[in-house]
Amino acid sequence: MRYFALKHDFQELKERQRVIKRLTSLKEDLDNRIPEKIFNENVLIATWNIRDFDSNQYGYGPRTKEAFFYMSEIISSFDLVAIQEVNEDLYAFKRLMYVMGDQWYYIMTDVTEGRSGNGERMAYIYDTNRVSFEKIAGEIVLTKSQLISEE
């Protein structure tokens, strides 16, 4: 994780110290609740529905700078995390990946078209020190208006 970004995002020392204290507390709690990563013995997998990440479609506002560090800390406790509701605009997702650091990669689906898709996609974030992918799978999803026939 790029902890050095804290210095840039929180230039006021008191605020930075507050965030570091909260991150330390979160890390301790995660260490107590989530199994240890053990090479060649386990793979820690999680799913997370990060509601409306980050279109502000429901009026909750965009994520704060601080939130990206907390999300990163949680995700980094696992090896592979499926993230739901990543919106079409990838600014917030790319910010999250920046904070995660260079050892974290992702594979992402295309945006689900149509009204029911809400312009969202799935992202799979993984620690390249623990997980690797050999192949990529994809799909084609057509809306009814794009179908050649109803079947």
NUDOKOL-246440 format. One record per residue (C-alpha): residue number from 1; x, y, z; residue in one letter. Coordinates in nm, 2 decimals. Layout:
N
<r><seq>NUM</seq><east>X</east><north>Y</north><up>Z</up><type>A</type></r>
...
//
This chain:
151
<r><seq>1</seq><east>0.00</east><north>0.00</north><up>0.00</up><type>M</type></r>
<r><seq>2</seq><east>0.12</east><north>0.35</north><up>-0.08</up><type>R</type></r>
<r><seq>3</seq><east>0.13</east><north>0.49</north><up>0.27</up><type>Y</type></r>
<r><seq>4</seq><east>0.35</east><north>0.77</north><up>0.15</up><type>F</type></r>
<r><seq>5</seq><east>0.04</east><north>0.92</north><up>-0.03</up><type>A</type></r>
<r><seq>6</seq><east>-0.09</east><north>1.01</north><up>0.32</up><type>L</type></r>
<r><seq>7</seq><east>0.16</east><north>1.29</north><up>0.34</up><type>K</type></r>
<r><seq>8</seq><east>0.04</east><north>1.44</north><up>0.01</up><type>H</type></r>
<r><seq>9</seq><east>-0.34</east><north>1.39</north><up>0.08</up><type>D</type></r>
<r><seq>10</seq><east>-0.32</east><north>1.51</north><up>0.44</up><type>F</type></r>
<r><seq>11</seq><east>-0.07</east><north>1.79</north><up>0.46</up><type>Q</type></r>
<r><seq>12</seq><east>-0.18</east><north>1.90</north><up>0.80</up><type>E</type></r>
<r><seq>13</seq><east>0.01</east><north>1.70</north><up>1.05</up><type>L</type></r>
<r><seq>14</seq><east>-0.28</east><north>1.66</north><up>1.30</up><type>K</type></r>
<r><seq>15</seq><east>-0.52</east><north>1.53</north><up>1.03</up><type>E</type></r>
<r><seq>16</seq><east>-0.25</east><north>1.29</north><up>0.90</up><type>R</type></r>
<r><seq>17</seq><east>-0.19</east><north>1.16</north><up>1.25</up><type>Q</type></r>
<r><seq>18</seq><east>-0.56</east><north>1.10</north><up>1.30</up><type>R</type></r>
<r><seq>19</seq><east>-0.59</east><north>0.90</north><up>0.98</up><type>V</type></r>
<r><seq>20</seq><east>-0.27</east><north>0.70</north><up>1.06</up><type>I</type></r>
<r><seq>21</seq><east>-0.42</east><north>0.62</north><up>1.40</up><type>K</type></r>
<r><seq>22</seq><east>-0.74</east><north>0.50</north><up>1.25</up><type>R</type></r>
<r><seq>23</seq><east>-0.56</east><north>0.30</north><up>0.98</up><type>L</type></r>
<r><seq>24</seq><east>-0.34</east><north>0.13</north><up>1.25</up><type>T</type></r>
<r><seq>25</seq><east>-0.65</east><north>0.04</north><up>1.45</up><type>S</type></r>
<r><seq>26</seq><east>-0.82</east><north>-0.10</north><up>1.14</up><type>L</type></r>
<r><seq>27</seq><east>-0.51</east><north>-0.30</north><up>1.05</up><type>K</type></r>
<r><seq>28</seq><east>-0.50</east><north>-0.45</north><up>1.40</up><type>E</type></r>
<r><seq>29</seq><east>-0.87</east><north>-0.54</north><up>1.39</up><type>D</type></r>
<r><seq>30</seq><east>-0.83</east><north>-0.70</north><up>1.05</up><type>L</type></r>
<r><seq>31</seq><east>-0.52</east><north>-0.90</north><up>1.17</up><type>D</type></r>
<r><seq>32</seq><east>-0.74</east><north>-1.04</north><up>1.45</up><type>N</type></r>
<r><seq>33</seq><east>-1.03</east><north>-1.13</north><up>1.23</up><type>R</type></r>
<r><seq>34</seq><east>-0.88</east><north>-1.25</north><up>0.90</up><type>I</type></r>
<r><seq>35</seq><east>-0.65</east><north>-1.55</north><up>0.87</up><type>P</type></r>
<r><seq>36</seq><east>-0.28</east><north>-1.49</north><up>0.80</up><type>E</type></r>
<r><seq>37</seq><east>-0.16</east><north>-1.53</north><up>0.44</up><type>K</type></r>
<r><seq>38</seq><east>0.05</east><north>-1.84</north><up>0.42</up><type>I</type></r>
<r><seq>39</seq><east>0.25</east><north>-1.91</north><up>0.11</up><type>F</type></r>
<r><seq>40</seq><east>0.14</east><north>-2.23</north><up>-0.08</up><type>N</type></r>
<r><seq>41</seq><east>-0.12</east><north>-2.31</north><up>0.19</up><type>E</type></r>
<r><seq>42</seq><east>-0.41</east><north>-2.07</north><up>0.15</up><type>N</type></r>
<r><seq>43</seq><east>-0.56</east><north>-1.81</north><up>-0.08</up><type>V</type></r>
<r><seq>44</seq><east>-0.78</east><north>-1.55</north><up>0.09</up><type>L</type></r>
<r><seq>45</seq><east>-1.08</east><north>-1.45</north><up>-0.13</up><type>I</type></r>
<r><seq>46</seq><east>-1.35</east><north>-1.19</north><up>-0.05</up><type>A</type></r>
<r><seq>47</seq><east>-1.64</east><north>-1.01</north><up>-0.22</up><type>T</type></r>
<r><seq>48</seq><east>-1.73</east><north>-0.66</north><up>-0.15</up><type>W</type></r>
<r><seq>49</seq><east>-2.03</east><north>-0.47</north><up>-0.28</up><type>N</type></r>
<r><seq>50</seq><east>-1.89</east><north>-0.11</north><up>-0.27</up><type>I</type></r>
<r><seq>51</seq><east>-2.23</east><north>0.05</north><up>-0.32</up><type>R</type></r>
<r><seq>52</seq><east>-2.24</east><north>0.29</north><up>-0.61</up><type>D</type></r>
<r><seq>53</seq><east>-1.86</east><north>0.32</north><up>-0.65</up><type>F</type></r>
<r><seq>54</seq><east>-1.85</east><north>0.62</north><up>-0.72</up><type>D</type></r>
<r><seq>55</seq><east>-2.11</east><north>0.78</north><up>-0.94</up><type>S</type></r>
<r><seq>56</seq><east>-2.30</east><north>0.96</north><up>-0.67</up><type>N</type></r>
<r><seq>57</seq><east>-2.62</east><north>0.83</north><up>-0.83</up><type>Q</type></r>
<r><seq>58</seq><east>-2.80</east><north>0.81</north><up>-0.50</up><type>Y</type></r>
<r><seq>59</seq><east>-2.67</east><north>1.14</north><up>-0.36</up><type>G</type></r>
<r><seq>60</seq><east>-2.43</east><north>1.00</north><up>-0.09</up><type>Y</type></r>
<r><seq>61</seq><east>-2.14</east><north>1.20</north><up>-0.24</up><type>G</type></r>
<r><seq>62</seq><east>-1.81</east><north>1.09</north><up>-0.37</up><type>P</type></r>
<r><seq>63</seq><east>-1.57</east><north>0.90</north><up>-0.14</up><type>R</type></r>
<r><seq>64</seq><east>-1.34</east><north>1.10</north><up>0.07</up><type>T</type></r>
<r><seq>65</seq><east>-0.96</east><north>1.09</north><up>0.04</up><type>K</type></r>
<r><seq>66</seq><east>-0.95</east><north>0.91</north><up>0.37</up><type>E</type></r>
<r><seq>67</seq><east>-1.19</east><north>0.64</north><up>0.25</up><type>A</type></r>
<r><seq>68</seq><east>-0.95</east><north>0.52</north><up>-0.02</up><type>F</type></r>
<r><seq>69</seq><east>-0.69</east><north>0.43</north><up>0.25</up><type>F</type></r>
<r><seq>70</seq><east>-0.94</east><north>0.24</north><up>0.46</up><type>Y</type></r>
<r><seq>71</seq><east>-1.07</east><north>0.05</north><up>0.15</up><type>M</type></r>
<r><seq>72</seq><east>-0.71</east><north>-0.03</north><up>0.05</up><type>S</type></r>
<r><seq>73</seq><east>-0.63</east><north>-0.16</north><up>0.40</up><type>E</type></r>
<r><seq>74</seq><east>-0.93</east><north>-0.39</north><up>0.39</up><type>I</type></r>
<r><seq>75</seq><east>-0.87</east><north>-0.52</north><up>0.04</up><type>I</type></r>
<r><seq>76</seq><east>-0.50</east><north>-0.58</north><up>0.11</up><type>S</type></r>
<r><seq>77</seq><east>-0.59</east><north>-0.82</north><up>0.38</up><type>S</type></r>
<r><seq>78</seq><east>-0.70</east><north>-1.06</north><up>0.11</up><type>F</type></r>
<r><seq>79</seq><east>-0.54</east><north>-1.21</north><up>-0.20</up><type>D</type></r>
<r><seq>80</seq><east>-0.83</east><north>-1.17</north><up>-0.44</up><type>L</type></r>
<r><seq>81</seq><east>-1.13</east><north>-0.94</north><up>-0.39</up><type>V</type></r>
<r><seq>82</seq><east>-1.44</east><north>-0.92</north><up>-0.62</up><type>A</type></r>
<r><seq>83</seq><east>-1.57</east><north>-0.57</north><up>-0.62</up><type>I</type></r>
<r><seq>84</seq><east>-1.93</east><north>-0.51</north><up>-0.72</up><type>Q</type></r>
<r><seq>85</seq><east>-2.09</east><north>-0.18</north><up>-0.84</up><type>E</type></r>
<r><seq>86</seq><east>-1.78</east><north>-0.02</north><up>-1.00</up><type>V</type></r>
<r><seq>87</seq><east>-1.93</east><north>0.25</north><up>-1.21</up><type>N</type></r>
<r><seq>88</seq><east>-1.85</east><north>0.35</north><up>-1.57</up><type>E</type></r>
<r><seq>89</seq><east>-1.64</east><north>0.64</north><up>-1.46</up><type>D</type></r>
<r><seq>90</seq><east>-1.32</east><north>0.48</north><up>-1.33</up><type>L</type></r>
<r><seq>91</seq><east>-1.17</east><north>0.78</north><up>-1.16</up><type>Y</type></r>
<r><seq>92</seq><east>-1.24</east><north>0.65</north><up>-0.80</up><type>A</type></r>
<r><seq>93</seq><east>-1.14</east><north>0.30</north><up>-0.89</up><type>F</type></r>
<r><seq>94</seq><east>-0.81</east><north>0.42</north><up>-1.04</up><type>K</type></r>
<r><seq>95</seq><east>-0.75</east><north>0.62</north><up>-0.72</up><type>R</type></r>
<r><seq>96</seq><east>-0.81</east><north>0.31</north><up>-0.51</up><type>L</type></r>
<r><seq>97</seq><east>-0.56</east><north>0.11</north><up>-0.73</up><type>M</type></r>
<r><seq>98</seq><east>-0.30</east><north>0.39</north><up>-0.69</up><type>Y</type></r>
<r><seq>99</seq><east>-0.33</east><north>0.37</north><up>-0.31</up><type>V</type></r>
<r><seq>100</seq><east>-0.32</east><north>-0.01</north><up>-0.33</up><type>M</type></r>
<r><seq>101</seq><east>0.03</east><north>0.00</north><up>-0.48</up><type>G</type></r>
<r><seq>102</seq><east>0.22</east><north>-0.16</north><up>-0.77</up><type>D</type></r>
<r><seq>103</seq><east>0.18</east><north>-0.52</north><up>-0.66</up><type>Q</type></r>
<r><seq>104</seq><east>-0.20</east><north>-0.50</north><up>-0.70</up><type>W</type></r>
<r><seq>105</seq><east>-0.36</east><north>-0.56</north><up>-1.04</up><type>Y</type></r>
<r><seq>106</seq><east>-0.71</east><north>-0.60</north><up>-1.16</up><type>Y</type></r>
<r><seq>107</seq><east>-0.93</east><north>-0.76</north><up>-1.42</up><type>I</type></r>
<r><seq>108</seq><east>-1.26</east><north>-0.59</north><up>-1.49</up><type>M</type></r>
<r><seq>109</seq><east>-1.58</east><north>-0.67</north><up>-1.68</up><type>T</type></r>
<r><seq>110</seq><east>-1.74</east><north>-0.44</north><up>-1.93</up><type>D</type></r>
<r><seq>111</seq><east>-2.02</east><north>-0.22</north><up>-1.81</up><type>V</type></r>
<r><seq>112</seq><east>-2.36</east><north>-0.39</north><up>-1.80</up><type>T</type></r>
<r><seq>113</seq><east>-2.57</east><north>-0.22</north><up>-2.06</up><type>E</type></r>
<r><seq>114</seq><east>-2.94</east><north>-0.14</north><up>-2.02</up><type>G</type></r>
<r><seq>115</seq><east>-3.14</east><north>0.01</north><up>-1.74</up><type>R</type></r>
<r><seq>116</seq><east>-3.10</east><north>-0.28</north><up>-1.50</up><type>S</type></r>
<r><seq>117</seq><east>-2.72</east><north>-0.27</north><up>-1.53</up><type>G</type></r>
<r><seq>118</seq><east>-2.70</east><north>0.08</north><up>-1.38</up><type>N</type></r>
<r><seq>119</seq><east>-2.38</east><north>0.14</north><up>-1.58</up><type>G</type></r>
<r><seq>120</seq><east>-2.19</east><north>-0.09</north><up>-1.34</up><type>E</type></r>
<r><seq>121</seq><east>-1.92</east><north>-0.35</north><up>-1.37</up><type>R</type></r>
<r><seq>122</seq><east>-1.73</east><north>-0.61</north><up>-1.16</up><type>M</type></r>
<r><seq>123</seq><east>-1.36</east><north>-0.57</north><up>-1.08</up><type>A</type></r>
<r><seq>124</seq><east>-1.14</east><north>-0.84</north><up>-0.95</up><type>Y</type></r>
<r><seq>125</seq><east>-0.84</east><north>-0.69</north><up>-0.76</up><type>I</type></r>
<r><seq>126</seq><east>-0.56</east><north>-0.93</north><up>-0.68</up><type>Y</type></r>
<r><seq>127</seq><east>-0.22</east><north>-0.93</north><up>-0.51</up><type>D</type></r>
<r><seq>128</seq><east>0.04</east><north>-1.03</north><up>-0.78</up><type>T</type></r>
<r><seq>129</seq><east>0.26</east><north>-1.18</north><up>-0.51</up><type>N</type></r>
<r><seq>130</seq><east>-0.01</east><north>-1.44</north><up>-0.44</up><type>R</type></r>
<r><seq>131</seq><east>-0.23</east><north>-1.47</north><up>-0.75</up><type>V</type></r>
<r><seq>132</seq><east>-0.17</east><north>-1.48</north><up>-1.12</up><type>S</type></r>
<r><seq>133</seq><east>-0.39</east><north>-1.53</north><up>-1.42</up><type>F</type></r>
<r><seq>134</seq><east>-0.29</east><north>-1.72</north><up>-1.74</up><type>E</type></r>
<r><seq>135</seq><east>-0.60</east><north>-1.65</north><up>-1.95</up><type>K</type></r>
<r><seq>136</seq><east>-0.88</east><north>-1.39</north><up>-1.98</up><type>I</type></r>
<r><seq>137</seq><east>-1.24</east><north>-1.47</north><up>-2.02</up><type>A</type></r>
<r><seq>138</seq><east>-1.50</east><north>-1.24</north><up>-2.17</up><type>G</type></r>
<r><seq>139</seq><east>-1.86</east><north>-1.22</north><up>-2.27</up><type>E</type></r>
<r><seq>140</seq><east>-2.08</east><north>-1.04</north><up>-2.51</up><type>I</type></r>
<r><seq>141</seq><east>-2.41</east><north>-0.90</north><up>-2.37</up><type>V</type></r>
<r><seq>142</seq><east>-2.65</east><north>-0.75</north><up>-2.61</up><type>L</type></r>
<r><seq>143</seq><east>-2.96</east><north>-0.54</north><up>-2.53</up><type>T</type></r>
<r><seq>144</seq><east>-3.29</east><north>-0.65</north><up>-2.69</up><type>K</type></r>
<r><seq>145</seq><east>-3.26</east><north>-0.38</north><up>-2.96</up><type>S</type></r>
<r><seq>146</seq><east>-2.92</east><north>-0.52</north><up>-3.07</up><type>Q</type></r>
<r><seq>147</seq><east>-3.05</east><north>-0.88</north><up>-3.11</up><type>L</type></r>
<r><seq>148</seq><east>-3.10</east><north>-1.02</north><up>-3.46</up><type>I</type></r>
<r><seq>149</seq><east>-3.41</east><north>-1.20</north><up>-3.34</up><type>S</type></r>
<r><seq>150</seq><east>-3.59</east><north>-1.23</north><up>-3.01</up><type>E</type></r>
<r><seq>151</seq><east>-3.41</east><north>-1.56</north><up>-2.95</up><type>E</type></r>
//
